[in-house]
Amino acid sequence: MDYKSLIMNGRSVRHFKETPVDTKALLELESYIKDCKKLDGSIAIEPKFFAGDDTYKRLYGIAGYQGVMIEAPNYLVLISEDKPQHLENAGYVGERAILKARDLGIDSCWVSYSDRDMVKKTLGLETDKEVVALIALGYASKEVKVENTAKTGDNYSKSNMSTSNTGSERISLEEMVYIDKWGNAATSEILEERALLDAFSYARMAPSALNKQPWRFIVDGGKVVLAIDSEDYRGSYLNKIDAGIVMLYFGVILDVTMFDSKWGFDNLDKDYGIPANYTVVGYCNI
């Protein structure tokens, strides 16, 4: 897949045609999710697909923005073991599935929910695993203006890039990436010298809930440290999904331009001067 092109042409669609996604495409997507690179390969995660009309009716009032469900011909549900970093892994795998769906000509949208157990019960999922992602799949109901994600971010449950023409500004690389310690802004020249400009430029385009763009990076020699803006990261579903997505966008570009990326989650003892309202999520060795 041409990840750079897929990221550049990203869009989130809320209004879908009634036409179901082709069965062959769903089978290809299912196979891809099972075999694709994960953030943590030790966490068991599975895709489940559901047909639209009945699922839409069953989840109305349970999922979507304030219970207003997004109507689509198909839905992808990811279920996962409950282990450390399983939600970050869900964001990583879910967004990778979205990129693959886009490659297959399928439009999509993250759908939020507040009660994962209710979603699981409503869908009749008899499993010890928990629901970690809900994604609408289909074909846009009308011609959509593709908003380059360099300008427009997604709110998983409210995104409507098909009708919005305002766009919202992305943070600059200097705001997003620091060298050695917090506040020491990186420049494009420095990042290019370190062969990291592409990876950070595409990470900058990652969608995030309400376009908060909560991520910041510190380049420390051969290590890239990721911190997320959150008063309570430990209890935030959306921030953990956001973290997994940005780790994917950064890592997938490294995978195709330099080497196979790997994120670690061991505690880092070094003091980078990171503000108290940011949480260090993990690091990538480069």
ABEGO torsion letter per residue (X at the ends): XBAAAAAAABBBBABBBABBBBAAAAAAAAAAAAABBBABAABBBBBBBBBAAAAAAAABGABEBGGBBBBBABBBBBBBBBBBGAAAAAAAAAAAAAAAAAAAGBBBBBBBBABAAAAAAAAGBBBABBBABBBBBEBBABBBBBBBAAABBBBAAABBAAABAAEBBBBBAAAABBBGBBGBBBBAAAAAAAGAAAAAAAAAABBBBGGAGABBBBBBEABBBBBBBBABAAABAAAAAAAAAAAAAAAAAAAAAABBBBBBABBBABBAGBBAABBBABBBBX
